[in-house]
């Protein structure tokens, strides 16, 4: 496959080609090796089997927003460790340095085809996108910024749930973010929730499920508890595809499933319709 790629690119492969390990990535679905550059150009979709690989926050912002329009807000210099959990602060310091971001969510203001939005994008690279007190605070501030600026809010969710290192402080963020969304709704502003793989635990049970319009990416895992836990508790076999985006759409829990290559266009259309309706009022 590697040699075929070089031929397509009109390279002249030699028998002693040395390919560095950071050049290729293995698809978790079909196990084919893909050049990282090709994968990025294809929106992190496997060209062989169509598997959606995870996008980090910066990649998502680059895909969705107009070039050069993003301005980051609420970057937190402090590291919160309310329970003094062993090695928790050290782990956060390492992730901040490696990923060059403060937490599992990036917030700011940007434009989609010229329409201004407040946007928050969760990132599973940072402790599996788990929601601690800083994540909850940043999401809440993003909602309040949308209210202040009177522009639509878009949140991309990707999370394994609550952050166990913060105990109840993490679970309290469910109520905090939900209350912020309620205030946002009272102002008559648009909130689009985009659920990506995975959106689980406390995030799925709070602000992720409160959008005026709820979108999910193809085959995204969405749910509160894990499938095995549910089966053990209920002692029943769950249906095929349970907790996947298409299953939730069929049962009316989300509004649409959108493929990644048309997601920006879909968001642009929704924003344009919303703004046109507001102008007519």
C-alpha positions in Angstrom: 0.0 0.0 0.0 2.9 2.3 0.8 4.5 1.8 -2.6 1.2 2.3 -4.3 0.8 5.7 -2.5 4.3 6.8 -3.7 3.4 5.8 -7.3 0.2 7.8 -7.2 2.1 10.8 -5.9 4.7 10.3 -8.7 7.5 9.6 -6.2 10.3 7.2 -7.0 10.4 4.8 -4.1 13.7 3.1 -3.4 14.2 -0.3 -1.7 15.8 1.4 1.3 13.0 3.9 2.0 13.0 4.7 5.7 9.5 5.7 6.8 9.4 7.4 10.2 6.8 6.0 12.7 5.0 9.4 13.1 4.3 9.5 9.3 1.7 6.7 9.4 -1.3 5.9 11.5 -3.3 2.7 11.8 -7.0 2.7 11.3 -8.7 1.2 14.4 -11.4 -0.2 12.2 -9.8 -1.8 9.1 -6.2 -1.8 10.4 -4.9 -0.2 7.2 -1.9 2.1 7.5 -2.7 5.7 6.4 -0.3 8.6 5.8 -1.1 11.3 8.4 -1.1 14.1 5.8 -3.6 12.2 3.7 -5.8 11.6 6.8 -5.7 15.3 7.7 -6.7 16.3 4.2 -9.6 13.8 4.4 -11.0 15.3 7.6 -9.6 12.4 9.7 -11.8 9.9 7.8 -10.2 6.6 6.8 -10.1 6.5 2.9 -10.5 2.7 3.0 -13.4 1.9 5.3 -14.8 5.4 6.1 -14.1 5.2 9.8 -14.3 8.5 11.6 -11.1 9.0 13.6 -11.1 11.5 16.5 -10.4 15.1 15.7 -8.7 17.3 18.4 -10.1 20.7 19.2 -7.8 22.7 16.9 -8.5 20.4 13.9 -12.2 20.8 14.5 -12.0 24.6 14.7 -10.0 24.6 11.5 -12.6 22.5 9.7 -15.6 24.5 10.9 -14.6 28.1 11.1 -13.6 30.7 8.5 -9.8 30.9 8.2 -8.3 33.3 10.7 -11.6 34.1 12.3 -11.1 32.3 15.7 -10.2 34.2 18.8 -9.7 32.1 21.9 -11.3 33.1 25.2 -11.1 31.9 28.8 -7.7 30.2 28.7 -7.2 29.3 32.4 -3.7 29.7 33.9 -4.7 28.1 37.2 -4.7 24.3 37.7 -7.6 23.1 39.9 -7.1 20.2 42.2 -9.9 20.5 44.8 -9.4 17.1 46.3 -5.6 17.1 46.2 -5.8 13.9 44.2 -2.5 12.1 43.9 -0.5 13.1 40.8 -3.5 14.9 39.3 -1.9 18.3 39.1 1.3 16.8 37.6 -0.8 15.0 35.0 -2.5 18.2 34.0 0.8 20.0 33.8 2.2 17.4 31.4 -0.9 17.5 29.2 -0.8 21.3 29.1 2.8 21.2 27.8 2.3 18.4 25.3 -1.1 19.7 23.9 -0.5 23.4 24.3 -3.9 23.9 25.8 -5.2 24.4 29.3 -8.0 21.9 29.5 -10.3 19.5 27.7 -12.3 22.3 26.0 -11.3 25.2 23.8 -13.6 28.2 23.7 -13.8 31.3 21.7 -15.5 33.4 19.0 -15.3 32.8 15.3 -17.2 33.0 12.0 -18.9 30.4 9.8 -19.4 31.9 6.3 -19.2 35.3 7.9 -21.7 34.6 10.6 -20.3 35.2 14.1 -20.7 32.4 16.7 -19.4 31.5 20.2 -17.9 28.1 19.9 -16.7 25.5 22.4 -14.9 22.3 21.3 -14.2 19.5 23.7 -11.0 17.4 23.2 -10.6 13.8 24.2 -6.8 14.1 24.1 -7.0 15.9 27.4 -8.0 13.3 30.0 -10.5 11.8 27.6 -12.5 15.0 27.5 -13.7 14.4 31.1 -15.6 17.3 32.7 -14.0 18.8 35.8 -14.6 22.1 37.4 -12.5 24.0 34.9 -14.3 22.5 31.9 -17.6 23.3 33.5 -16.5 26.9 34.2 -15.3 27.4 30.6 -18.5 26.0 29.1 -20.6 28.3 31.4 -18.5 31.3 30.5 -18.9 30.5 26.8 -22.7 30.4 27.2 -22.6 33.7 29.1 -20.5 35.2 26.3 -23.1 34.1 23.8 -25.8 35.9 25.9 -23.6 39.0 26.2 -22.8 39.2 22.5 -26.3 38.0 21.4 -24.9 35.6 18.9 -25.5 31.8 18.4 -23.7 29.2 20.5 -22.2 26.0 19.1 -20.7 23.3 21.4 -18.9 20.2 20.1 -19.0 17.5 22.7 -16.6 14.7 23.1 -16.2 13.2 26.6 -15.9 10.1 28.7 -18.0 11.8 31.4 -17.2 13.2 34.8 -13.6 13.6 36.0 -13.2 11.1 38.9 -10.2 13.1 40.3 -12.6 15.8 41.3 -15.5 13.8 42.7 -18.6 15.8 43.5 -17.0 19.0 42.1 -17.2 17.3 38.7 -20.8 16.2 39.1 -21.8 19.8 40.1 -20.8 21.0 36.6 -23.9 19.2 35.2 -26.2 21.5 37.1 -24.0 24.6 36.5 -23.8 24.2 32.8 -27.5 23.3 32.5 -28.6 26.4 34.4 -26.4 28.5 32.0 -28.1 26.9 29.0 -31.5 27.6 30.6 -30.7 31.3 30.9 -29.4 31.2 27.3 -32.8 29.7 26.1 -34.7 32.4 28.0 -33.0 35.1 25.9 -34.2 33.4 22.7 -30.8 32.7 21.4 -29.8 29.7 19.3 -27.8 26.8 20.8 -26.6 24.1 18.5 -25.2 21.0 20.1 -22.9 18.8 18.0 -22.3 15.4 19.6 -19.2 13.6 18.4 -17.7 10.2 19.3 -17.9 9.6 22.3 -20.4 11.8 24.2 -21.1 10.0 27.4 -21.6 10.3 31.2 -22.4 13.7 32.7 -21.8 15.6 29.5 -24.4 13.7 27.6 -26.8 14.1 30.6 -26.4 17.9 30.8 -25.5 20.6 28.2 -24.9 18.2 25.3 -28.6 17.2 25.3 -30.1 20.7 25.8 -29.5 22.1 22.3 -32.2 23.8 20.3 -30.9 21.7 17.5 -28.9 18.5 18.3 -26.6 17.1 15.7 -24.5 14.0 15.8 -21.7 12.7 13.7 -22.1 9.4 11.9 -21.9 6.4 14.2 -21.0 8.5 17.3 -21.3 6.8 20.6 -23.8 8.7 22.8 -25.2 7.7 26.1 -24.9 7.9 29.9 -23.8 4.5 31.3 -21.9 2.0 29.2 -23.7 -0.8 27.3 -22.3 -3.6 29.5 -23.3 -1.8 32.7 -26.9 -1.4 31.4 -27.1 -5.0 30.3 -25.8 -6.2 33.7 -28.3 -4.0 35.6 -31.3 -4.7 33.5 -30.4 -8.3 32.6 -31.5 -7.7 29.1 -29.7 -7.9 25.7 -29.7 -4.4 24.2 -30.6 -3.9 20.5 -28.0 -3.7 17.7 -26.5 -0.3 17.4 -27.8 0.8 20.8 -26.3 4.2 21.9 -25.1 5.0 18.4 -26.2 8.2 16.6 -28.4 6.5 14.1 -30.3 4.6 16.8 -30.9 7.8 18.7 -32.1 9.6 15.6 -34.6 6.8 14.9 -35.9 7.1 18.4 -36.2 10.9 18.4 -33.4 11.8 20.8 -31.4 13.9 18.3 -32.5 15.9 15.3 -30.0 14.9 12.6 -27.0 12.8 11.8 -24.6 14.7 9.6 -21.5 13.4 7.8 -18.3 15.2 8.7 -17.6 16.5 5.1 -20.9 18.5 5.1 -21.0 19.5 8.7 -19.7 23.0 8.2 -22.1 23.5 5.3 -25.0 22.3 7.5 -24.1 24.6 10.4 -23.8 27.5 7.9 -27.3 26.8 6.6 -28.8 26.6 10.1 -27.2 29.9 11.1 -28.4 31.6 7.9 -32.0 30.4 8.4 -31.9 31.5 12.0 -30.6 34.9 11.3 -33.1 35.5 8.5 -36.0 34.5 10.8 -34.7 36.9 13.5 -34.5 39.8 11.0 -38.1 39.3 9.9 -39.4 39.5 13.5 
